[in-house]
Amino acid sequence: MRVRPADAVAKAGEDTKLSGAENALFDAAREYAQADRNDDAIAFLQRAFAAGFKDRDAVKNDPALAKARNDSRLKTIVATAN
């Protein structure tokens, strides 16, 4: 079952300090990328990393992010993530 972006965003909530929020934000980024909404995907990836997401390999290898991977903003996010 696919998660709709709105559902993933609702799961994350506005408080990115919630446990698991970084994963929900990453899931939202994946869904937006699959819907060809790269600006939203990039924004949610930024939020995911800011909230503590650390899995750079997931960003580099996840098929859902394939279209967004050519975006220089995504490359910058991955390169500068803590």
PDB file of N, CA, C and O in Angstrom:
ATOM      1  N   MET A   1       0.834  -1.183   0.000  1.00  0.00           N
ATOM      2  CA  MET A   1       0.000   0.000   0.000  1.00  0.00           C
ATOM      3  C   MET A   1       0.878   1.246   0.000  1.00  0.00           C
ATOM      4  O   MET A   1       1.751   1.399   0.854  1.00  0.00           O
ATOM      5  N   ARG A   2       0.646   2.117  -0.944  1.00  0.00           N
ATOM      6  CA  ARG A   2       1.419   3.365  -1.021  1.00  0.00           C
ATOM      7  C   ARG A   2       0.896   4.367  -0.016  1.00  0.00           C
ATOM      8  O   ARG A   2      -0.300   4.434   0.267  1.00  0.00           O
ATOM      9  N   VAL A   3       1.813   5.135   0.508  1.00  0.00           N
ATOM     10  CA  VAL A   3       1.459   6.210   1.429  1.00  0.00           C
ATOM     11  C   VAL A   3       1.294   7.478   0.603  1.00  0.00           C
ATOM     12  O   VAL A   3       2.173   7.845  -0.176  1.00  0.00           O
ATOM     13  N   ARG A   4       0.168   8.134   0.783  1.00  0.00           N
ATOM     14  CA  ARG A   4      -0.030   9.399   0.086  1.00  0.00           C
ATOM     15  C   ARG A   4       0.814  10.465   0.771  1.00  0.00           C
ATOM     16  O   ARG A   4       0.985  10.421   1.990  1.00  0.00           O
ATOM     17  N   PRO A   5       1.354  11.441   0.000  1.00  0.00           N
ATOM     18  CA  PRO A   5       2.173  12.480   0.621  1.00  0.00           C
ATOM     19  C   PRO A   5       1.469  13.160   1.791  1.00  0.00           C
ATOM     20  O   PRO A   5       2.085  13.416   2.826  1.00  0.00           O
ATOM     21  N   ALA A   6       0.209  13.446   1.631  1.00  0.00           N
ATOM     22  CA  ALA A   6      -0.509  14.139   2.703  1.00  0.00           C
ATOM     23  C   ALA A   6      -0.542  13.300   3.974  1.00  0.00           C
ATOM     24  O   ALA A   6      -0.459  13.839   5.078  1.00  0.00           O
ATOM     25  N   ASP A   7      -0.663  11.973   3.823  1.00  0.00           N
ATOM     26  CA  ASP A   7      -0.676  11.099   4.991  1.00  0.00           C
ATOM     27  C   ASP A   7       0.694  11.064   5.668  1.00  0.00           C
ATOM     28  O   ASP A   7       0.790  11.079   6.895  1.00  0.00           O
ATOM     29  N   ALA A   8       1.745  11.017   4.861  1.00  0.00           N
ATOM     30  CA  ALA A   8       3.096  11.007   5.428  1.00  0.00           C
ATOM     31  C   ALA A   8       3.387  12.311   6.157  1.00  0.00           C
ATOM     32  O   ALA A   8       4.008  12.314   7.219  1.00  0.00           O
ATOM     33  N   VAL A   9       2.934  13.414   5.580  1.00  0.00           N
ATOM     34  CA  VAL A   9       3.140  14.717   6.213  1.00  0.00           C
ATOM     35  C   VAL A   9       2.359  14.777   7.518  1.00  0.00           C
ATOM     36  O   VAL A   9       2.874  15.255   8.528  1.00  0.00           O
ATOM     37  N   ALA A  10       1.134  14.302   7.504  1.00  0.00           N
ATOM     38  CA  ALA A  10       0.321  14.317   8.726  1.00  0.00           C
ATOM     39  C   ALA A  10       0.973  13.459   9.799  1.00  0.00           C
ATOM     40  O   ALA A  10       0.954  13.811  10.979  1.00  0.00           O
ATOM     41  N   LYS A  11       1.545  12.339   9.395  1.00  0.00           N
ATOM     42  CA  LYS A  11       2.216  11.454  10.345  1.00  0.00           C
ATOM     43  C   LYS A  11       3.403  12.166  10.983  1.00  0.00           C
ATOM     44  O   LYS A  11       3.646  12.022  12.181  1.00  0.00           O
ATOM     45  N   ALA A  12       4.131  12.923  10.197  1.00  0.00           N
ATOM     46  CA  ALA A  12       5.292  13.630  10.718  1.00  0.00           C
ATOM     47  C   ALA A  12       4.886  14.762  11.641  1.00  0.00           C
ATOM     48  O   ALA A  12       5.574  15.056  12.619  1.00  0.00           O
ATOM     49  N   GLY A  13       3.781  15.387  11.333  1.00  0.00           N
ATOM     50  CA  GLY A  13       3.328  16.516  12.142  1.00  0.00           C
ATOM     51  C   GLY A  13       4.223  17.724  11.947  1.00  0.00           C
ATOM     52  O   GLY A  13       5.195  17.671  11.194  1.00  0.00           O
ATOM     53  N   GLU A  14       3.907  18.774  12.602  1.00  0.00           N
ATOM     54  CA  GLU A  14       4.707  19.986  12.500  1.00  0.00           C
ATOM     55  C   GLU A  14       5.930  19.927  13.406  1.00  0.00           C
ATOM     56  O   GLU A  14       6.907  20.635  13.161  1.00  0.00           O
ATOM     57  N   ASP A  15       5.899  19.107  14.435  1.00  0.00           N
ATOM     58  CA  ASP A  15       7.019  19.008  15.364  1.00  0.00           C
ATOM     59  C   ASP A  15       7.991  17.951  14.870  1.00  0.00           C
ATOM     60  O   ASP A  15       7.761  16.757  15.061  1.00  0.00           O
ATOM     61  N   THR A  16       9.063  18.373  14.242  1.00  0.00           N
ATOM     62  CA  THR A  16      10.010  17.421  13.676  1.00  0.00           C
ATOM     63  C   THR A  16      10.875  16.785  14.749  1.00  0.00           C
ATOM     64  O   THR A  16      11.769  16.005  14.420  1.00  0.00           O
ATOM     65  N   LYS A  17      10.646  17.087  16.008  1.00  0.00           N
ATOM     66  CA  LYS A  17      11.369  16.439  17.085  1.00  0.00           C
ATOM     67  C   LYS A  17      10.665  15.156  17.529  1.00  0.00           C
ATOM     68  O   LYS A  17      11.184  14.439  18.384  1.00  0.00           O
ATOM     69  N   LEU A  18       9.506  14.858  16.971  1.00  0.00           N
ATOM     70  CA  LEU A  18       8.800  13.636  17.308  1.00  0.00           C
ATOM     71  C   LEU A  18       9.621  12.436  16.865  1.00  0.00           C
ATOM     72  O   LEU A  18      10.260  12.467  15.813  1.00  0.00           O
ATOM     73  N   SER A  19       9.605  11.395  17.657  1.00  0.00           N
ATOM     74  CA  SER A  19      10.317  10.176  17.303  1.00  0.00           C
ATOM     75  C   SER A  19       9.795   9.643  15.975  1.00  0.00           C
ATOM     76  O   SER A  19       8.586   9.503  15.793  1.00  0.00           O
ATOM     77  N   GLY A  20      10.695   9.349  15.055  1.00  0.00           N
ATOM     78  CA  GLY A  20      10.301   8.813  13.764  1.00  0.00           C
ATOM     79  C   GLY A  20       9.907   9.854  12.736  1.00  0.00           C
ATOM     80  O   GLY A  20       9.618   9.514  11.588  1.00  0.00           O
ATOM     81  N   ALA A  21       9.891  11.112  13.131  1.00  0.00           N
ATOM     82  CA  ALA A  21       9.480  12.156  12.189  1.00  0.00           C
ATOM     83  C   ALA A  21      10.395  12.203  10.975  1.00  0.00           C
ATOM     84  O   ALA A  21       9.939  12.453   9.860  1.00  0.00           O
ATOM     85  N   GLU A  22      11.686  11.964  11.188  1.00  0.00           N
ATOM     86  CA  GLU A  22      12.621  12.027  10.065  1.00  0.00           C
ATOM     87  C   GLU A  22      12.272  10.980   9.016  1.00  0.00           C
ATOM     88  O   GLU A  22      12.414  11.233   7.819  1.00  0.00           O
ATOM     89  N   ASN A  23      11.819   9.810   9.450  1.00  0.00           N
ATOM     90  CA  ASN A  23      11.435   8.770   8.494  1.00  0.00           C
ATOM     91  C   ASN A  23      10.142   9.113   7.778  1.00  0.00           C
ATOM     92  O   ASN A  23      10.002   8.839   6.586  1.00  0.00           O
ATOM     93  N   ALA A  24       9.200   9.706   8.487  1.00  0.00           N
ATOM     94  CA  ALA A  24       7.949  10.121   7.850  1.00  0.00           C
ATOM     95  C   ALA A  24       8.212  11.224   6.834  1.00  0.00           C
ATOM     96  O   ALA A  24       7.591  11.252   5.771  1.00  0.00           O
ATOM     97  N   LEU A  25       9.120  12.123   7.152  1.00  0.00           N
ATOM     98  CA  LEU A  25       9.478  13.185   6.213  1.00  0.00           C
ATOM     99  C   LEU A  25      10.160  12.596   4.977  1.00  0.00           C
ATOM    100  O   LEU A  25       9.912  13.036   3.854  1.00  0.00           O
ATOM    101  N   PHE A  26      11.019  11.602   5.191  1.00  0.00           N
ATOM    102  CA  PHE A  26      11.655  10.920   4.062  1.00  0.00           C
ATOM    103  C   PHE A  26      10.607  10.218   3.205  1.00  0.00           C
ATOM    104  O   PHE A  26      10.667  10.279   1.977  1.00  0.00           O
ATOM    105  N   ASP A  27       9.648   9.553   3.845  1.00  0.00           N
ATOM    106  CA  ASP A  27       8.572   8.898   3.102  1.00  0.00           C
ATOM    107  C   ASP A  27       7.775   9.899   2.271  1.00  0.00           C
ATOM    108  O   ASP A  27       7.398   9.609   1.136  1.00  0.00           O
ATOM    109  N   ALA A  28       7.523  11.063   2.833  1.00  0.00           N
ATOM    110  CA  ALA A  28       6.802  12.104   2.089  1.00  0.00           C
ATOM    111  C   ALA A  28       7.629  12.540   0.880  1.00  0.00           C
ATOM    112  O   ALA A  28       7.087  12.729  -0.208  1.00  0.00           O
ATOM    113  N   ALA A  29       8.941  12.699   1.070  1.00  0.00           N
ATOM    114  CA  ALA A  29       9.822  13.080  -0.044  1.00  0.00           C
ATOM    115  C   ALA A  29       9.759  12.040  -1.157  1.00  0.00           C
ATOM    116  O   ALA A  29       9.713  12.387  -2.337  1.00  0.00           O
ATOM    117  N   ARG A  30       9.757  10.773  -0.779  1.00  0.00           N
ATOM    118  CA  ARG A  30       9.667   9.698  -1.772  1.00  0.00           C
ATOM    119  C   ARG A  30       8.372   9.788  -2.565  1.00  0.00           C
ATOM    120  O   ARG A  30       8.369   9.665  -3.790  1.00  0.00           O
ATOM    121  N   GLU A  31       7.284  10.001  -1.860  1.00  0.00           N
ATOM    122  CA  GLU A  31       5.976  10.068  -2.521  1.00  0.00           C
ATOM    123  C   GLU A  31       5.892  11.279  -3.454  1.00  0.00           C
ATOM    124  O   GLU A  31       5.377  11.176  -4.567  1.00  0.00           O
ATOM    125  N   TYR A  32       6.393  12.409  -3.000  1.00  0.00           N
ATOM    126  CA  TYR A  32       6.386  13.590  -3.865  1.00  0.00           C
ATOM    127  C   TYR A  32       7.253  13.363  -5.103  1.00  0.00           C
ATOM    128  O   TYR A  32       6.885  13.784  -6.200  1.00  0.00           O
ATOM    129  N   ALA A  33       8.395  12.706  -4.937  1.00  0.00           N
ATOM    130  CA  ALA A  33       9.264  12.434  -6.089  1.00  0.00           C
ATOM    131  C   ALA A  33       8.552  11.532  -7.096  1.00  0.00           C
ATOM    132  O   ALA A  33       8.640  11.754  -8.304  1.00  0.00           O
ATOM    133  N   GLN A  34       7.852  10.524  -6.601  1.00  0.00           N
ATOM    134  CA  GLN A  34       7.131   9.623  -7.496  1.00  0.00           C
ATOM    135  C   GLN A  34       5.992  10.332  -8.219  1.00  0.00           C
ATOM    136  O   GLN A  34       5.587   9.927  -9.308  1.00  0.00           O
ATOM    137  N   ALA A  35       5.485  11.387  -7.608  1.00  0.00           N
ATOM    138  CA  ALA A  35       4.396  12.155  -8.227  1.00  0.00           C
ATOM    139  C   ALA A  35       4.941  13.289  -9.101  1.00  0.00           C
ATOM    140  O   ALA A  35       4.198  14.182  -9.509  1.00  0.00           O
ATOM    141  N   ASP A  36       6.259  13.242  -9.385  1.00  0.00           N
ATOM    142  CA  ASP A  36       6.923  14.278 -10.193  1.00  0.00           C
ATOM    143  C   ASP A  36       6.799  15.670  -9.579  1.00  0.00           C
ATOM    144  O   ASP A  36       6.699  16.667 -10.295  1.00  0.00           O
ATOM    145  N   ARG A  37       6.805  15.728  -8.279  1.00  0.00           N
ATOM    146  CA  ARG A  37       6.764  17.009  -7.551  1.00  0.00           C
ATOM    147  C   ARG A  37       8.118  17.187  -6.857  1.00  0.00           C
ATOM    148  O   ARG A  37       8.233  17.129  -5.633  1.00  0.00           O
ATOM    149  N   ASN A  38       9.144  17.409  -7.703  1.00  0.00           N
ATOM    150  CA  ASN A  38      10.509  17.455  -7.194  1.00  0.00           C
ATOM    151  C   ASN A  38      10.763  18.584  -6.213  1.00  0.00           C
ATOM    152  O   ASN A  38      11.533  18.404  -5.269  1.00  0.00           O
ATOM    153  N   ASP A  39      10.148  19.737  -6.400  1.00  0.00           N
ATOM    154  CA  ASP A  39      10.358  20.824  -5.446  1.00  0.00           C
ATOM    155  C   ASP A  39       9.901  20.406  -4.054  1.00  0.00           C
ATOM    156  O   ASP A  39      10.583  20.671  -3.064  1.00  0.00           O
ATOM    157  N   ASP A  40       8.748  19.754  -3.982  1.00  0.00           N
ATOM    158  CA  ASP A  40       8.250  19.270  -2.691  1.00  0.00           C
ATOM    159  C   ASP A  40       9.136  18.142  -2.158  1.00  0.00           C
ATOM    160  O   ASP A  40       9.415  18.082  -0.960  1.00  0.00           O
ATOM    161  N   ALA A  41       9.573  17.259  -3.039  1.00  0.00           N
ATOM    162  CA  ALA A  41      10.452  16.162  -2.618  1.00  0.00           C
ATOM    163  C   ALA A  41      11.737  16.697  -2.005  1.00  0.00           C
ATOM    164  O   ALA A  41      12.181  16.221  -0.960  1.00  0.00           O
ATOM    165  N   ILE A  42      12.325  17.679  -2.653  1.00  0.00           N
ATOM    166  CA  ILE A  42      13.567  18.275  -2.143  1.00  0.00           C
ATOM    167  C   ILE A  42      13.320  18.942  -0.798  1.00  0.00           C
ATOM    168  O   ILE A  42      14.114  18.787   0.130  1.00  0.00           O
ATOM    169  N   ALA A  43      12.225  19.681  -0.690  1.00  0.00           N
ATOM    170  CA  ALA A  43      11.899  20.361   0.570  1.00  0.00           C
ATOM    171  C   ALA A  43      11.745  19.355   1.706  1.00  0.00           C
ATOM    172  O   ALA A  43      12.220  19.596   2.816  1.00  0.00           O
ATOM    173  N   PHE A  44      11.088  18.232   1.438  1.00  0.00           N
ATOM    174  CA  PHE A  44      10.899  17.240   2.490  1.00  0.00           C
ATOM    175  C   PHE A  44      12.177  16.476   2.799  1.00  0.00           C
ATOM    176  O   PHE A  44      12.377  16.048   3.935  1.00  0.00           O
ATOM    177  N   LEU A  45      13.038  16.299   1.820  1.00  0.00           N
ATOM    178  CA  LEU A  45      14.345  15.696   2.115  1.00  0.00           C
ATOM    179  C   LEU A  45      15.163  16.616   3.012  1.00  0.00           C
ATOM    180  O   LEU A  45      15.830  16.154   3.938  1.00  0.00           O
ATOM    181  N   GLN A  46      15.115  17.908   2.740  1.00  0.00           N
ATOM    182  CA  GLN A  46      15.818  18.864   3.602  1.00  0.00           C
ATOM    183  C   GLN A  46      15.289  18.770   5.032  1.00  0.00           C
ATOM    184  O   GLN A  46      16.062  18.748   5.990  1.00  0.00           O
ATOM    185  N   ARG A  47      13.977  18.714   5.164  1.00  0.00           N
ATOM    186  CA  ARG A  47      13.369  18.612   6.488  1.00  0.00           C
ATOM    187  C   ARG A  47      13.739  17.289   7.158  1.00  0.00           C
ATOM    188  O   ARG A  47      13.992  17.250   8.362  1.00  0.00           O
ATOM    189  N   ALA A  48      13.772  16.209   6.382  1.00  0.00           N
ATOM    190  CA  ALA A  48      14.114  14.902   6.946  1.00  0.00           C
ATOM    191  C   ALA A  48      15.525  14.913   7.518  1.00  0.00           C
ATOM    192  O   ALA A  48      15.747  14.450   8.637  1.00  0.00           O
ATOM    193  N   PHE A  49      16.477  15.438   6.759  1.00  0.00           N
ATOM    194  CA  PHE A  49      17.853  15.496   7.248  1.00  0.00           C
ATOM    195  C   PHE A  49      17.971  16.450   8.432  1.00  0.00           C
ATOM    196  O   PHE A  49      18.723  16.173   9.367  1.00  0.00           O
ATOM    197  N   ALA A  50      17.254  17.554   8.412  1.00  0.00           N
ATOM    198  CA  ALA A  50      17.269  18.482   9.538  1.00  0.00           C
ATOM    199  C   ALA A  50      16.695  17.833  10.805  1.00  0.00           C
ATOM    200  O   ALA A  50      17.088  18.172  11.921  1.00  0.00           O
ATOM    201  N   ALA A  51      15.761  16.896  10.612  1.00  0.00           N
ATOM    202  CA  ALA A  51      15.130  16.219  11.748  1.00  0.00           C
ATOM    203  C   ALA A  51      15.938  15.015  12.229  1.00  0.00           C
ATOM    204  O   ALA A  51      15.568  14.366  13.207  1.00  0.00           O
ATOM    205  N   GLY A  52      17.049  14.714  11.536  1.00  0.00           N
ATOM    206  CA  GLY A  52      17.913  13.632  11.992  1.00  0.00           C
ATOM    207  C   GLY A  52      18.022  12.426  11.083  1.00  0.00           C
ATOM    208  O   GLY A  52      18.667  11.441  11.444  1.00  0.00           O
ATOM    209  N   PHE A  53      17.401  12.480   9.903  1.00  0.00           N
ATOM    210  CA  PHE A  53      17.544  11.383   8.947  1.00  0.00           C
ATOM    211  C   PHE A  53      19.001  11.310   8.522  1.00  0.00           C
ATOM    212  O   PHE A  53      19.602  12.341   8.221  1.00  0.00           O
ATOM    213  N   LYS A  54      19.588  10.109   8.489  1.00  0.00           N
ATOM    214  CA  LYS A  54      21.013   9.985   8.210  1.00  0.00           C
ATOM    215  C   LYS A  54      21.355   9.015   7.075  1.00  0.00           C
ATOM    216  O   LYS A  54      22.528   8.866   6.733  1.00  0.00           O
ATOM    217  N   ASP A  55      20.387   8.374   6.504  1.00  0.00           N
ATOM    218  CA  ASP A  55      20.634   7.310   5.532  1.00  0.00           C
ATOM    219  C   ASP A  55      20.855   7.864   4.125  1.00  0.00           C
ATOM    220  O   ASP A  55      19.946   7.882   3.294  1.00  0.00           O
ATOM    221  N   ARG A  56      22.073   8.310   3.884  1.00  0.00           N
ATOM    222  CA  ARG A  56      22.413   8.852   2.557  1.00  0.00           C
ATOM    223  C   ARG A  56      22.275   7.796   1.468  1.00  0.00           C
ATOM    224  O   ARG A  56      21.880   8.101   0.343  1.00  0.00           O
ATOM    225  N   ASP A  57      22.604   6.553   1.809  1.00  0.00           N
ATOM    226  CA  ASP A  57      22.496   5.490   0.811  1.00  0.00           C
ATOM    227  C   ASP A  57      21.054   5.300   0.344  1.00  0.00           C
ATOM    228  O   ASP A  57      20.811   4.990  -0.823  1.00  0.00           O
ATOM    229  N   ALA A  58      20.104   5.486   1.251  1.00  0.00           N
ATOM    230  CA  ALA A  58      18.699   5.366   0.861  1.00  0.00           C
ATOM    231  C   ALA A  58      18.355   6.419  -0.187  1.00  0.00           C
ATOM    232  O   ALA A  58      17.641   6.137  -1.149  1.00  0.00           O
ATOM    233  N   VAL A  59      18.860   7.615   0.004  1.00  0.00           N
ATOM    234  CA  VAL A  59      18.590   8.693  -0.954  1.00  0.00           C
ATOM    235  C   VAL A  59      19.265   8.385  -2.286  1.00  0.00           C
ATOM    236  O   VAL A  59      18.695   8.629  -3.349  1.00  0.00           O
ATOM    237  N   LYS A  60      20.462   7.857  -2.222  1.00  0.00           N
ATOM    238  CA  LYS A  60      21.215   7.563  -3.444  1.00  0.00           C
ATOM    239  C   LYS A  60      20.662   6.370  -4.219  1.00  0.00           C
ATOM    240  O   LYS A  60      20.824   6.298  -5.437  1.00  0.00           O
ATOM    241  N   ASN A  61      20.011   5.432  -3.527  1.00  0.00           N
ATOM    242  CA  ASN A  61      19.630   4.179  -4.158  1.00  0.00           C
ATOM    243  C   ASN A  61      18.133   3.910  -4.255  1.00  0.00           C
ATOM    244  O   ASN A  61      17.726   2.994  -4.970  1.00  0.00           O
ATOM    245  N   ASP A  62      17.319   4.669  -3.570  1.00  0.00           N
ATOM    246  CA  ASP A  62      15.875   4.401  -3.563  1.00  0.00           C
ATOM    247  C   ASP A  62      15.285   4.670  -4.946  1.00  0.00           C
ATOM    248  O   ASP A  62      15.408   5.783  -5.458  1.00  0.00           O
ATOM    249  N   PRO A  63      14.649   3.674  -5.557  1.00  0.00           N
ATOM    250  CA  PRO A  63      14.069   3.875  -6.892  1.00  0.00           C
ATOM    251  C   PRO A  63      13.011   4.973  -6.924  1.00  0.00           C
ATOM    252  O   PRO A  63      12.806   5.596  -7.966  1.00  0.00           O
ATOM    253  N   ALA A  64      12.348   5.217  -5.824  1.00  0.00           N
ATOM    254  CA  ALA A  64      11.318   6.255  -5.785  1.00  0.00           C
ATOM    255  C   ALA A  64      11.905   7.642  -6.002  1.00  0.00           C
ATOM    256  O   ALA A  64      11.207   8.555  -6.442  1.00  0.00           O
ATOM    257  N   LEU A  65      13.180   7.798  -5.695  1.00  0.00           N
ATOM    258  CA  LEU A  65      13.831   9.107  -5.835  1.00  0.00           C
ATOM    259  C   LEU A  65      14.625   9.232  -7.134  1.00  0.00           C
ATOM    260  O   LEU A  65      15.351  10.209  -7.320  1.00  0.00           O
ATOM    261  N   ALA A  66      14.498   8.267  -8.023  1.00  0.00           N
ATOM    262  CA  ALA A  66      15.299   8.243  -9.248  1.00  0.00           C
ATOM    263  C   ALA A  66      15.205   9.540 -10.050  1.00  0.00           C
ATOM    264  O   ALA A  66      16.220  10.081 -10.488  1.00  0.00           O
ATOM    265  N   LYS A  67      13.994  10.027 -10.236  1.00  0.00           N
ATOM    266  CA  LYS A  67      13.826  11.255 -11.040  1.00  0.00           C
ATOM    267  C   LYS A  67      14.406  12.475 -10.343  1.00  0.00           C
ATOM    268  O   LYS A  67      14.918  13.380 -11.002  1.00  0.00           O
ATOM    269  N   ALA A  68      14.332  12.510  -9.037  1.00  0.00           N
ATOM    270  CA  ALA A  68      14.820  13.669  -8.284  1.00  0.00           C
ATOM    271  C   ALA A  68      16.339  13.669  -8.141  1.00  0.00           C
ATOM    272  O   ALA A  68      16.934  14.713  -7.874  1.00  0.00           O
ATOM    273  N   ARG A  69      16.972  12.509  -8.315  1.00  0.00           N
ATOM    274  CA  ARG A  69      18.418  12.417  -8.098  1.00  0.00           C
ATOM    275  C   ARG A  69      19.239  13.290  -9.042  1.00  0.00           C
ATOM    276  O   ARG A  69      20.379  13.628  -8.724  1.00  0.00           O
ATOM    277  N   ASN A  70      18.694  13.657 -10.177  1.00  0.00           N
ATOM    278  CA  ASN A  70      19.420  14.525 -11.106  1.00  0.00           C
ATOM    279  C   ASN A  70      19.382  15.989 -10.695  1.00  0.00           C
ATOM    280  O   ASN A  70      20.076  16.820 -11.282  1.00  0.00           O
ATOM    281  N   ASP A  71      18.583  16.304  -9.698  1.00  0.00           N
ATOM    282  CA  ASP A  71      18.450  17.680  -9.228  1.00  0.00           C
ATOM    283  C   ASP A  71      19.671  18.042  -8.374  1.00  0.00           C
ATOM    284  O   ASP A  71      19.987  17.339  -7.414  1.00  0.00           O
ATOM    285  N   SER A  72      20.335  19.107  -8.712  1.00  0.00           N
ATOM    286  CA  SER A  72      21.549  19.501  -7.986  1.00  0.00           C
ATOM    287  C   SER A  72      21.258  19.791  -6.515  1.00  0.00           C
ATOM    288  O   SER A  72      22.139  19.637  -5.669  1.00  0.00           O
ATOM    289  N   ARG A  73      20.039  20.205  -6.204  1.00  0.00           N
ATOM    290  CA  ARG A  73      19.690  20.471  -4.793  1.00  0.00           C
ATOM    291  C   ARG A  73      19.738  19.178  -3.980  1.00  0.00           C
ATOM    292  O   ARG A  73      20.175  19.189  -2.829  1.00  0.00           O
ATOM    293  N   LEU A  74      19.297  18.071  -4.563  1.00  0.00           N
ATOM    294  CA  LEU A  74      19.339  16.800  -3.857  1.00  0.00           C
ATOM    295  C   LEU A  74      20.792  16.395  -3.616  1.00  0.00           C
ATOM    296  O   LEU A  74      21.144  15.934  -2.530  1.00  0.00           O
ATOM    297  N   LYS A  75      21.619  16.567  -4.621  1.00  0.00           N
ATOM    298  CA  LYS A  75      23.033  16.231  -4.479  1.00  0.00           C
ATOM    299  C   LYS A  75      23.673  17.053  -3.376  1.00  0.00           C
ATOM    300  O   LYS A  75      24.496  16.542  -2.616  1.00  0.00           O
ATOM    301  N   THR A  76      23.302  18.324  -3.282  1.00  0.00           N
ATOM    302  CA  THR A  76      23.831  19.195  -2.234  1.00  0.00           C
ATOM    303  C   THR A  76      23.369  18.730  -0.860  1.00  0.00           C
ATOM    304  O   THR A  76      24.159  18.695   0.083  1.00  0.00           O
ATOM    305  N   ILE A  77      22.101  18.374  -0.743  1.00  0.00           N
ATOM    306  CA  ILE A  77      21.567  17.903   0.534  1.00  0.00           C
ATOM    307  C   ILE A  77      22.334  16.684   1.015  1.00  0.00           C
ATOM    308  O   ILE A  77      22.741  16.617   2.175  1.00  0.00           O
ATOM    309  N   VAL A  78      22.528  15.728   0.131  1.00  0.00           N
ATOM    310  CA  VAL A  78      23.231  14.487   0.498  1.00  0.00           C
ATOM    311  C   VAL A  78      24.684  14.789   0.839  1.00  0.00           C
ATOM    312  O   VAL A  78      25.216  14.242   1.805  1.00  0.00           O
ATOM    313  N   ALA A  79      25.324  15.637   0.072  1.00  0.00           N
ATOM    314  CA  ALA A  79      26.746  15.941   0.295  1.00  0.00           C
ATOM    315  C   ALA A  79      26.987  16.698   1.594  1.00  0.00           C
ATOM    316  O   ALA A  79      28.043  16.547   2.208  1.00  0.00           O
ATOM    317  N   THR A  80      26.041  17.493   2.014  1.00  0.00           N
ATOM    318  CA  THR A  80      26.247  18.324   3.199  1.00  0.00           C
ATOM    319  C   THR A  80      25.539  17.802   4.441  1.00  0.00           C
ATOM    320  O   THR A  80      25.636  18.414   5.505  1.00  0.00           O
ATOM    321  N   ALA A  81      24.830  16.684   4.327  1.00  0.00           N
ATOM    322  CA  ALA A  81      24.103  16.133   5.478  1.00  0.00           C
ATOM    323  C   ALA A  81      25.088  15.688   6.540  1.00  0.00           C
ATOM    324  O   ALA A  81      26.177  15.197   6.242  1.00  0.00           O
ATOM    325  N   ASN A  82      24.681  15.871   7.787  1.00  0.00           N
ATOM    326  CA  ASN A  82      25.556  15.489   8.914  1.00  0.00           C
ATOM    327  C   ASN A  82      25.695  14.020   8.988  1.00  0.00           C
ATOM    328  O   ASN A  82      26.389  13.508   9.866  1.00  0.00           O
TER     329      ASN A  82
END
